[in-house]
Amino acid sequence: MKDWKKQYDKSIHLFQNGEIDKALIICEKLISENLKNTSALNLKGLLLYIKGDLKSAEAAWKINKDFNDDGISKGYLKDIQKDWERLSLYEQALKDIKGMYINDAEKKLGICSESDFNKINVNNAIAFCFIKRGEYEKAKECIDIVRGIDKNNKVALDNYKVIKEFSDGHKPNINFKLIIIPLVICFVGLISYLLYKPVSQYISKARTNYIASKSTKKSETNPTDKINTNQATTNNTKQQVPNNSTTDKNAQNSNQEVAKFPLDQVKAAINDKDYNKLYTIITSFDKDKLGVNDKIAYNSGEQLLINGGVASFYDAGRSYFSAKDFAKAKVEFEKASKFSKDNYLNPHIIYMLGTTNEKLEDYEKSLVYYDQYVNSYYSGDYTAECLYKLATINNNSDKTKAKQYAEKMSKDFSKSMYYNSTIKDILNTQ
């Protein structure tokens, strides 16, 4: 808890000091460690929102809304349609600038600037318009806003160079007040939410942990229960064997008893929502070979695993992953994977299986899961990272494949933080 809080505070500090990309990297790390980190998800969405990547910001907030039932994300998503309209307006303004219709562009950009969405790009465009008009002081104000968010922003730095050529005595002094004031409400909201989360969220979290704990406990067989179970089985077997049975018949009956579908146990596990016991039973029998009554119970158990077991196993896997017990995390994620085909958690489970196997240094399996994610969820939230992993891991064994994945990065994710010098080096290899 303290460690992630420290990292989260660091990302806030980096953002406040004009290093938005470094802040984003920390957010990604926190989210990869715990998808229930609502604060990191909200901050990631906000940073992407300010950078103008509305699609990715919306994806982060949707995950937080759907997976964590987060109220802040719901609020962001409620008015997001207006931002899509602003994005369209911004694109029109760029066309106006290209055609040198500066007045028309300024009107559109003025509307865009009413929101923090796309703040970097909008202010860079407004600065360009002011430069064209020769209003260098106003241009500097816009550039300072951009550099307050991203101090190494190339467009802003280029605009400074242009101003220097026409404005003597210019000092590139960033006025952080211009950016702090418009964004302070966002930060206060985020930090307040972090420190004073609604009681209902803690109750929900406590309930989830309790259910997960209960399931785990039930899956562990108590030594006393084992003795009682064995005794009961022995007694039942003795009662069922006729007095005149031969030794061969005893063995045959014993084998039949082992193979019999435990109908009563399944019903009890369903009532108790004992996902671990259900998983053991359901995965041990072929449904097509069961009778009508057994098949009905099987279907009920399977449906419960789909509806509740997947989330329970996934939560357990995340807990083990956070505790760096990757072997146990892998077991839980694999259990979740068996029943997650149409579940909204499926992409997250595939991604976590890739990451967990990589942590266990089983690179062959990690590549399988990363590739599965890319092929199944190419527009998903983890695609850029998965392509990065596929390129960098393959680079040690199959440089041709590595280059293919790097080319996909270059084509479709050139604006991603994962499109970095490592990927460019792979692209430049012969």
C-alpha positions in Angstrom: 0.0 0.0 0.0 2.7 2.5 1.1 4.9 1.5 -1.9 2.2 2.2 -4.6 1.1 5.4 -2.8 4.7 6.6 -2.9 4.9 5.8 -6.7 1.6 7.5 -7.3 2.7 10.6 -5.5 5.9 10.5 -7.6 3.8 10.4 -10.8 1.8 13.5 -9.6 5.1 15.3 -8.8 6.5 14.5 -12.2 3.4 15.8 -13.9 3.4 19.0 -11.9 7.1 19.5 -13.0 6.4 19.1 -16.7 7.3 15.5 -17.2 4.0 14.0 -18.3 5.5 11.0 -20.2 7.4 9.9 -17.1 4.3 10.2 -15.0 2.4 8.0 -17.5 5.1 5.3 -17.3 4.6 5.1 -13.5 0.8 4.9 -13.9 1.2 2.0 -16.4 3.4 0.2 -13.9 1.0 0.7 -11.1 -2.0 -0.5 -13.2 -0.1 -3.6 -14.4 0.5 -4.5 -10.8 -3.1 -3.9 -9.7 -6.0 -3.3 -12.0 -8.0 -2.2 -9.0 -5.8 0.8 -8.5 -8.6 3.3 -9.2 -6.4 6.3 -8.6 -3.7 5.2 -11.1 -6.4 4.5 -13.7 -8.0 7.9 -13.3 -4.6 9.6 -13.4 -3.6 7.7 -16.5 -6.9 8.7 -18.2 -6.4 12.3 -17.2 -2.8 12.5 -18.5 -3.8 10.9 -21.8 -6.8 13.3 -22.0 -4.5 16.3 -21.6 -2.2 14.9 -24.3 -5.1 14.6 -26.7 -5.3 10.7 -26.8 -9.0 10.6 -26.1 -9.5 7.0 -27.3 -6.9 5.7 -24.8 -8.2 8.0 -22.0 -11.7 6.7 -22.6 -10.4 3.1 -22.5 -8.7 3.7 -19.1 -11.8 5.2 -17.6 -14.1 2.5 -19.0 -11.9 -0.2 -17.3 -12.2 1.7 -14.1 -15.9 2.1 -14.4 -16.6 -1.5 -15.5 -14.1 -3.3 -13.3 -14.0 -1.1 -10.2 -17.4 0.7 -10.4 -15.5 4.0 -10.0 -17.5 7.1 -9.6 -14.9 9.6 -10.9 -14.4 7.6 -14.1 -18.2 7.6 -14.6 -18.1 11.4 -14.3 -15.4 11.7 -16.9 -17.2 9.4 -19.3 -20.5 11.2 -18.9 -19.4 14.3 -20.8 -16.8 12.7 -23.1 -19.0 13.2 -26.2 -18.3 16.9 -26.0 -14.6 16.1 -26.1 -15.1 14.1 -29.3 -16.7 17.1 -30.8 -13.8 19.3 -29.6 -11.4 16.8 -31.2 -13.2 17.2 -34.5 -13.1 20.9 -34.2 -9.4 20.8 -33.5 -8.8 18.8 -36.6 -10.8 21.3 -38.6 -8.6 24.1 -37.1 -5.5 22.3 -38.3 -6.9 22.3 -41.8 -7.6 26.0 -41.5 -4.0 26.7 -40.4 -2.7 24.6 -43.3 -4.7 26.8 -45.6 -3.6 29.9 -43.7 -7.2 30.8 -42.6 -5.8 32.0 -39.2 -9.0 33.8 -38.1 -11.1 30.7 -38.6 -8.6 28.5 -36.9 -8.4 30.8 -33.9 -12.2 30.7 -33.4 -12.2 26.9 -33.4 -9.2 26.7 -31.1 -10.8 29.2 -28.7 -13.7 26.7 -28.2 -11.2 23.8 -27.9 -9.3 25.7 -25.2 -12.3 25.9 -22.9 -11.5 22.3 -21.8 -8.3 20.7 -20.5 -8.7 18.0 -23.3 -5.9 18.1 -25.8 -4.4 21.0 -23.9 -0.9 20.5 -25.3 -1.8 20.4 -28.9 -4.4 23.1 -28.7 -2.0 25.6 -27.1 0.7 24.7 -29.6 -1.7 25.5 -32.4 -2.9 28.8 -30.8 0.8 29.8 -30.3 1.4 29.2 -34.0 -1.5 31.5 -34.8 -0.2 34.3 -32.5 3.3 33.9 -34.1 1.8 34.4 -37.5 0.1 37.5 -36.3 3.3 38.8 -34.7 1.8 38.7 -31.2 4.8 37.1 -29.6 3.9 37.8 -25.9 0.6 36.0 -26.3 2.4 33.1 -28.2 4.8 32.8 -25.2 1.9 32.4 -22.8 0.6 29.5 -24.8 4.1 27.9 -25.1 4.6 28.3 -21.3 1.4 26.4 -20.7 2.6 23.6 -22.9 6.0 23.5 -21.3 4.4 23.5 -17.9 2.9 20.2 -18.8 5.6 18.8 -21.1 8.8 20.8 -20.7 10.6 18.9 -23.5 7.7 19.2 -26.0 9.3 19.5 -29.4 6.7 21.7 -31.0 6.8 24.2 -28.1 10.6 24.3 -28.2 10.5 24.9 -32.0 8.0 27.7 -31.5 10.4 29.3 -28.9 13.2 29.2 -31.5 10.9 31.0 -34.0 10.1 33.7 -31.4 13.7 34.2 -30.5 14.5 35.1 -34.1 11.9 37.9 -34.1 11.8 38.9 -30.4 14.9 40.3 -28.8 15.5 39.8 -25.1 13.1 36.9 -24.9 13.6 34.7 -21.8 11.9 31.4 -21.8 10.5 31.6 -18.3 7.7 29.2 -17.7 4.8 30.5 -15.8 3.6 27.4 -14.0 0.6 29.3 -12.5 -1.0 29.3 -15.9 -1.2 25.5 -15.9 -1.5 24.9 -12.2 -4.7 27.0 -11.8 -6.7 25.3 -14.6 -5.7 21.8 -13.4 -5.8 22.2 -9.7 -9.4 21.1 -9.4 -8.5 17.8 -11.2 -5.6 17.1 -8.8 -7.6 18.0 -5.7 -10.3 15.7 -6.9 -7.9 12.9 -7.5 -6.0 13.3 -4.3 -9.1 13.7 -2.2 -10.5 10.6 -3.8 -7.3 8.8 -2.9 -7.4 9.9 0.7 -11.1 9.8 1.4 -12.6 7.0 -0.7 -16.3 6.4 -0.2 -17.1 3.9 2.6 -19.0 1.8 0.1 -15.9 1.2 -1.9 -14.1 -0.1 1.2 -17.1 -2.3 2.1 -17.1 -3.6 -1.5 -13.4 -4.3 -1.4 -13.6 -6.0 2.0 -16.5 -8.1 0.8 -14.5 -9.2 -2.3 -11.5 -10.0 -0.1 -13.7 -12.0 2.2 -15.2 -14.0 -0.6 -11.8 -14.7 -2.1 -10.5 -15.7 1.3 -13.5 -17.9 1.9 -13.0 -19.6 -1.4 -9.3 -20.2 -0.8 -10.0 -21.6 2.7 -12.6 -24.0 1.4 -10.3 -25.2 -1.3 -7.7 -26.3 1.3 -8.7 -29.7 2.7 -8.5 -29.8 6.5 -6.6 -32.9 7.8 -9.5 -33.7 10.1 -12.0 -33.4 7.2 -9.8 -35.7 5.2 -9.9 -38.4 7.9 -13.7 -37.9 8.2 -14.2 -38.0 4.5 -12.1 -41.1 4.1 -13.9 -42.8 6.9 -17.3 -41.9 5.4 -16.2 -43.1 2.0 -15.0 -46.4 3.5 -18.2 -46.8 5.4 -20.3 -46.0 2.4 -18.3 -48.4 0.3 -18.7 -51.2 2.8 -22.4 -50.6 3.0 -22.8 -50.8 -0.8 -20.8 -54.0 -1.3 -23.0 -57.2 -1.0 -21.7 -59.8 1.5 -21.2 -62.3 -1.3 -19.1 -60.0 -3.5 -15.7 -61.3 -4.7 -12.4 -59.3 -4.4 -12.6 -58.5 -8.1 -16.1 -57.1 -7.7 -15.0 -55.0 -4.8 -12.2 -53.4 -6.9 -14.7 -52.9 -9.8 -17.2 -51.2 -7.5 -14.5 -49.0 -6.0 -13.5 -47.8 -9.5 -17.1 -47.0 -10.3 -17.4 -45.1 -7.1 -14.4 -42.9 -7.9 -15.7 -42.2 -11.4 -19.2 -41.2 -10.1 -20.1 -37.6 -10.5 -20.4 -36.0 -7.0 -23.8 -34.5 -7.4 -24.4 -33.6 -3.8 -20.9 -32.0 -3.5 -21.6 -29.9 -6.6 -24.9 -28.7 -5.2 -23.2 -27.8 -1.9 -20.4 -26.0 -3.6 -22.9 -24.0 -5.7 -24.8 -23.0 -2.5 -21.6 -22.0 -0.8 -20.1 -20.4 -3.9 -17.0 -22.5 -3.3 -15.3 -21.7 -6.6 -12.2 -23.8 -6.0 -14.1 -27.0 -5.2 -16.4 -26.4 -8.2 -13.4 -25.8 -10.4 -11.8 -29.1 -9.3 -15.0 -31.1 -9.9 -16.1 -29.4 -13.2 -12.7 -29.7 -14.8 -12.5 -33.4 -13.8 -15.6 -34.6 -15.7 -16.7 -34.8 -19.4 -20.2 -33.2 -19.5 -21.2 -35.2 -22.5 -20.8 -38.5 -20.6 -23.0 -37.4 -17.7 -26.6 -38.3 -17.1 -29.5 -35.8 -17.2 -29.4 -34.9 -13.4 -25.6 -34.7 -13.3 -25.5 -32.6 -16.4 -28.0 -30.1 -15.0 -25.8 -29.7 -11.9 -22.7 -29.6 -14.0 -24.1 -26.7 -16.1 -25.2 -24.8 -13.0 -21.7 -25.1 -11.5 -20.0 -24.2 -14.8 -22.3 -21.1 -15.1 -21.4 -20.0 -11.6 -17.7 -20.3 -12.4 -18.3 -18.1 -15.5 -20.3 -15.5 -13.6 -18.4 -15.4 -10.3 -15.4 -17.8 -10.4 -13.5 -15.9 -13.1 -13.4 -12.7 -11.1 -12.6 -14.6 -7.9 -9.6 -16.4 -9.5 -8.5 -13.3 -11.2 -8.5 -11.3 -7.9 -6.6 -14.1 -6.2 -4.1 -14.0 -9.1 -3.6 -10.3 -8.8 -3.0 -10.6 -5.0 -0.4 -13.2 -5.6 1.2 -11.2 -8.4 1.3 -8.1 -6.2 3.0 -10.2 -3.5 5.5 -11.4 -6.2 4.4 -15.0 -5.8 4.2 -15.5 -9.6 3.9 -19.3 -9.5 0.7 -19.1 -7.5 -0.5 -16.1 -9.5 -0.1 -18.2 -12.7 -2.2 -21.0 -11.3 -5.1 -18.6 -10.5 -4.9 -16.8 -13.8 -5.0 -20.2 -15.7 -8.0 -21.2 -13.7 -9.7 -17.9 -14.6 -8.8 -18.3 -18.2 -10.6 -21.7 -18.6 -14.0 -19.9 -18.1 -13.3 -16.4 -19.3 -14.0 -16.7 -23.1 -16.9 -14.2 -23.1 -16.0 -12.4 -19.9 -15.0 -8.8 -19.9 -11.9 -9.8 -17.9 -10.6 -12.1 -20.7 -8.2 -9.5 -22.2 -6.8 -8.7 -18.8 -6.3 -12.3 -17.9 -4.5 -13.0 -21.2 -2.2 -10.0 -20.6 -1.5 -11.0 -17.0 -0.7 -14.6 -18.1 1.8 -13.1 -20.5 3.3 -10.9 -17.8 3.4 -13.6 -15.2 5.1 -16.2 -17.4 7.6 -13.5 -18.3 8.3 -12.9 -14.6 8.8 -16.7 -14.3 11.2 -16.5 -17.2 9.1 -18.8 -19.3 9.5 -16.6 -22.3 8.1 -19.1 -24.7 4.7 -19.1 -23.0 4.7 -15.4 -22.4 5.1 -14.8 -26.1 2.1 -17.1 -26.8 -0.1 -15.0 -24.5 1.2 -11.6 -25.8 0.6 -12.8 -29.3 -2.9 -14.0 -28.4 -3.7 -10.6 -26.9 -2.5 -8.8 -30.0 -4.5 -11.0 -32.3 -7.7 -10.9 -30.3 -7.7 -7.3 -28.9 -5.6 -5.2 -31.3 -7.5 -2.1 -30.3 -7.2 -2.9 -26.6 -5.5 -1.1 -23.8 -2.3 -3.3 -23.7 -1.6 -3.8 -27.4 1.3 -1.4 -27.6 3.0 -2.9 -24.6 2.4 -6.5 -25.9 3.9 -5.5 -29.3 6.9 -4.0 -27.4 7.3 -7.3 -25.4 7.0 -9.4 -28.6 9.6 -7.3 -30.3 12.1 -7.1 -27.5 11.9 -10.8 -26.3 12.0 -12.1 -29.9 15.0 -9.9 -30.6 17.1 -12.4 -28.5 16.1 -15.4 -30.5 14.3 -14.5 -33.8 15.3 -11.0 -35.1 13.0 -11.4 -38.2 10.0 -11.8 -35.9 11.2 -9.0 -33.7 11.4 -6.7 -36.6 7.9 -7.6 -37.8 6.4 -6.6 -34.4 8.6 -3.4 -34.3 7.2 -2.5 -37.7 3.6 -2.9 -36.4 4.6 -0.6 -33.5 6.0 2.0 -36.0 2.9 1.8 -38.2 0.1 1.8 -35.6 1.6 3.0 -32.3 4.2 5.5 -33.2 2.8 7.9 -30.6 2.9 5.4 -27.8 5.5 5.6 -25.0 6.6 2.1 -26.0 7.7 3.3 -29.4 11.2 4.2 -28.1 14.8 3.9 -29.0 14.8 0.2 -28.3 12.1 -0.4 -31.0 13.9 2.0 -33.4 17.2 0.0 -32.9 15.4 -3.2 -33.8 13.9 -1.6 -36.9 17.4 -0.4 -38.0 19.0 -3.9 -37.7 19.9 -5.6 -41.0 
